[in-house]
Amino acid sequence: MAAATLTTLEALEESGFVKDDDRAALEAVAARYAVAVSPDMAALIDPDDLDDPIARQFIPQSAELVILPDERADPIGDHAHSPVEGIVHRYPDRVLLKAVHVCPVYCRFCFRREMVGPKGDGTLSGAALDAAFAYIAAHPEIWEVILTGGDPFVLSPRRLADLMRRLAAIDHVRIVRFHTRVPVVEPARIDTALVAALKESGKTVYVALHANHPRELTPEARAAIGRLANGGVTLVSQSVLLKGVNDDPQVLAALMRGFVEARVTPYYLHHPDLAPGTSHFRLTIEEGQALVASLRGHLSGLCQPTYVLDLPGGHGKAVVAASSVQDDGEGGYRIMDFRGQVHAYPPRGD
Ligand code: SF4
């Protein structure tokens, strides 16, 4: 395994991971968007496989310079709902708290790619953090605080414990959720000190784990997830449906089963956002609906994520799975089963 995170084109080339031969374009991509491949993810990449699904998620490609008119720097509209720095208050009962904008890896399809990285929005200053906590304290409707970023698990256990103690002092906050890729991309970070820090608030703690391919659920990742679960944390999954990574019924099924086996409940499968330079990852919604439908019935009910799209402009999430229910125009319905057969509901003529 590589000893250090790979953060330059040269380091990626030395590892044999760069297949795109447009060097000038790759330099432009790396100058614009942060690059990082953690040792655990580098160890998973097969340098001989041109279509390696792990490499596709982390190795820059010249296609990232293709910016389509519909793409936007803030695809899900964080800024439209940010009353103070570091807070996004899009839905009534919850806020995002973006304390940090660095990640242990940089995903090439990231929806916040213009905000994260060494040149991104940075870490909140002490004064900005004070203002963010004052906002949460002043809004009793905030039931849940979601720490995201960036990846909040890059913070030291000492700083995480400090954040949790500050949340403990706000009675109306009952749930603290972390959005993270760390248990998969840097599992050794999930140690006793980090798990203990999560308990400092006395609140119910959820972790939404981001992983996109079953190979990411290595024995080390499963052990890290186990440490969180044994520490009293409830885990749910988040994945992005990505062309060339998981746009295959069997891959998607293996990913969802892998989550459930590791004690992570499938939660969201995101349609890729309109982030700049990411069109090579996007499928059509119809293709996504067919993939999600392929899971239904064939896989345990525990393995069914909700297929969602974040509406551009900050209008929030919408479920985009195909409906299996149609009005029959006669006071009843036509409902399709998982084999594609249509049934009248209520049954007629039985
Ligand atoms: S870990 Fe999350 S925030 Fe960081 S680059 Fe990947 S998708 Fe973006």
Boltz pocket constraint, residues with backbone or C-beta under 6 A from the ligand:
constraints:
  - pocket:
      binder: B
      contacts: [[A, 102], [A, 103], [A, 104], [A, 105], [A, 106], [A, 107], [A, 109], [A, 110], [A, 111], [A, 112], [A, 113], [A, 116], [A, 149], [A, 150], [A, 151], [A, 181], [A, 210]]
      max_distance: 6.0
